[in-house]
Amino acid sequence: MDFTFSDDQLAFQDSVRSFLTNEVTPEVIRELWQRDGGRSDELWTRLAGMGLTALTVPEGFGGLGLDELDFVLLAQECGYAALPEPLVETVMVAVPLLAALDDSHYQLQEHWLSRVASGEARLAVGHPCNPLVADAHVADLLLLCHGDEIHAVPATRATLSAGESVDPSRRLFRVDWTPSPETLVASGETGRRLQADTLNRGALACAAQQLGLANRMVDIAVDYSFERKQFGSAVGAFQAVKHHMANVAVKAEFTRAVLYCAAYDVARGLSSATVAVSHAKIAATEAALLAAKNGIQVHGAMGYTWEVDLHIFMKRAWALDNAWGSRGVHKARVGDFVFADGAPLGTGATFG
């Protein structure tokens, strides 16, 4: 069996990495913090021009018709760059949710998905696991949960109240709205299934970004350790500093297979997706949080300061820790799987 990504997937990852490295620099991120809304229409248009907003939109609605496995490498790169724009949640969470509605909502799907694919519209998703809705202020359509129902709510029918985040790039809002038959798009068993699938995709999106963040913080700390000199030598030459970063690199490397397995399970709709996603969210978050902790130590007292770029990525990792389910939530889901009667555990069940 071949578990590697295709040449096309890797080439697309390289092109996205190159674009984000050049266009989404720490200086650009800091500048966006000062803008009202914290978002850039110009940057969103350029992302759409690369086909990124259309990636998971079905071909019938003007998209590329790809899935979570195709996008997971790109989500990593968005994490590596700490991209402020809501691209990952749009492509990995909002679009699949809207596309999964039944045929009775074809006109709604056609109207919104085609506009998302072209970059003309943005979506935001509210879920019971997230008290506040990310990027609701730039969304043209909000997909919101109410009990076992899902509603498609135009932005004009919702009232927003800004919340706070440790990460200045994350814009969070409480959404006040009134459920109505006109906005209802799913309920009952269908609504519960779509909400569960949405939680899995949201957690997968966080995990992919956390892995990218962990890698970026390692790179920042390593670069600093060779620039900073002490006792006439670069601090990176000291064994204790090397161990700090090596520990993070090991955690990040072991996260890759777990993350890609989860993306495969979600993309194929497998029953193992829930536990695989929770495993990936835990592993990736622990790698990112260790990268933040050890990165601060490598920087010394400078690690906490506003002037050092490390805090941009560190704060994003802290913010994503509790997004789409805390580590406690996901550990409980893994525990339910492991301790269930007849759980398919061990090497014999791995490739069953």
Disulfide bonds with the S-S distance in Angstrom:
none
